[in-house]
Amino acid sequence: MPGQEIPAESRVNYLNASYGVKSWLLTTDHKRIALLYLGSITLMFFVGGFFAVMMRLHLIEPQGALVAPETYNKLFTMHGVIMVFFFLVPSIPATLGNFLVPMMIGARDLAFPRLNLLSWYIYIIGAAFTLYAVISGGVDTGWTFYTPYSSTFSHTSVIPTALGVFITGFSSILTGLNFVVTIHKMRAPGLTWFRLPLFIWAMYATSIIFILGTPVIAITLFLLGLERLLHIGIFDPAIGGDPILFQHMFWFYSHPAVYIMILPGMGVMSELITCFSRKRIFGYTFVAFSSLAIAIISFLVWGHHMFVTGQSIYAGLIFSVLSFLVAIPSAVKVFNWTATLYKGSISYDAPMLYALGFIGLFTMGGLTGLFLASLATDVHLSGTYFIVAHFHYIMVGGAVMAYLGGIHFWWPKITGRMYPDGWARFAALVIFVGFNLTFFPQFVLGYLGMPRRYAVYPGEFQVLNVMSSAGASILGIGYLIPLIYLLWSIRYGPIAGPNPWGAKGLEWETPSPPPTENFEEIPVVTQDAYDYANVGGSRV
Amino acid sequence: MSGHVVPVKTYLGIFVALLALTALTTGVAFVDFGELHTGIGLVDVIPLNTVVALTIALVKMLLVILFFMHVKYSSGLTKIVVMTGFLFLAILVSFTLADELTRGWSPEAGGWNTALPAILPLIRGLC
């Protein structure tokens, strides 16, 4: 490749600097830890995905085609627990964030490298507990662990699962802490706050939620354990507790957790959209502050999960208004990305296809959220497939699309190799089509009144359910294709060169794969982010 | 790090204070302080034992944060970070109480049952 003077193999980089299992398991290099996380969360993604496929296969027939109702309850619970806590929450922060935060700010590592490795071990211990719960018979409470069912009545592995989530929470807290300190203290000379890539702003906002929210879910699950094991009355009304108190505490974390999942995706989006339209982002400051606004407002809206569970309607009114507010910074981002595209020199490489898919799917997910933030429509839609469709449009259509877009964008930097572009574009299209076929029918099903979490359904819903299941199989194949060609590319892919996209940002100024210390000399930053006007669209 | 060196004497003093306050918490749990009636709708009855226990807990918490966690000697930024944590705790507690305390106001809460005694004679009269 032009511009690549030394072949990647003959140069010392973070991948070939040392060999052996020990050199990986005891590494403090943020890039290697990112890859440890990448392997772990990919495994969890496919375990969680397996449960989803089983569910969709079961729902092909109105009376259920595959498993007993009790098993179905376990399938959706394990799918939710694994996907939320062990894939989506750590997905972008722990992989791309770990890899990129130091590189984007011109640092040699995170502020606390050993703490970073510890966070991965904590994640693995938490995941082991949860996988043990799967093997020991599963859990059937739903990923929300609602009391008093979870604390008093369920006879499944509630404690191991909750313990797994509890433990993994600490890995989130440590990652968040590491990022906040790194971003405050280790920026390269000249890299002021308003010159930072927007991915860093998004990581900063996400870290705030990690630090402020995660302790609350930890203590909530701890209290759940106390009630289940020692019968201390906290949530069960039969022994003096309040079940809605559990929901308040659970959603105080778990609603912001939705933004833990989507904010990093938004950060990735700002990088992709600018690079593939060769333009500076439209309204940098607004996009940056909208991340912080989302992080803060996300803590004020949790009651919209509880409109029909006995919460006071006066609290409901306040939560409804605040929930509408969070649409503003989200819309600022979508409009600003779209405005960035305007008159841009757009190219449709695979990462850009994921990014464009994100804009459409996130917008649909966001707008249907407004239906659910309205008190009256929520009464009809609460607990139906409309909810399932809505949050999958955000978490899968939004977060997973952005995650895959980011993986495809930075893959040449991570591995030094290119993947086959044709296959990558094809996979992006398969995923987009499969996703919509899976989840759009669920909006209709929910509107017609089909409740979620049921193993059986009336016959008239079958056509839409079969469409959804067909879409799920397409989506499943769509996710397997990148797994295959990305693994293939590690060995056989063409050498990528330091900056195959002609992208801006400090991470592209290093060789691919980068050396262990990232930068031979700490760079001095003299430009704003996304200064594509001065690149002239050069592509290697 | 603040770099401030705290004398061991201070740590020991705080440790003893924490132990003493723990003993105090246990002690006052055996005394019945009764209830305070405020006459204000939302918080009419306040159990004073809880107030006393929480006040002692607050003092202990401040001792730990200020001295053991060195926040007293830390920079303004660290102090802001610590206070932010409490701000968000306040949000959790106040919004949860906004539900808890106003649940009784909802017309639906006692809905039909409350209305029934008033309507029943009317229905009987009609029949």
Boltz contact constraints between the chains, C-beta under 6 A:
constraints:
  - contact:
      token1: [A, 212]
      token2: [B, 88]
      max_distance: 6.0
  - contact:
      token1: [A, 248]
      token2: [B, 96]
      max_distance: 6.0
  - contact:
      token1: [A, 252]
      token2: [B, 92]
      max_distance: 6.0
  - contact:
      token1: [A, 299]
      token2: [B, 91]
      max_distance: 6.0
  - contact:
      token1: [A, 311]
      token2: [B, 99]
      max_distance: 6.0
  - contact:
      token1: [A, 312]
      token2: [B, 99]
      max_distance: 6.0
  - contact:
      token1: [A, 312]
      token2: [B, 102]
      max_distance: 6.0
  - contact:
      token1: [A, 312]
      token2: [B, 103]
      max_distance: 6.0
  - contact:
      token1: [A, 312]
      token2: [B, 106]
      max_distance: 6.0
  - contact:
      token1: [A, 313]
      token2: [B, 106]
      max_distance: 6.0
  - contact:
      token1: [A, 314]
      token2: [B, 102]
      max_distance: 6.0
  - contact:
      token1: [A, 315]
      token2: [B, 98]
      max_distance: 6.0
  - contact:
      token1: [A, 315]
      token2: [B, 99]
      max_distance: 6.0
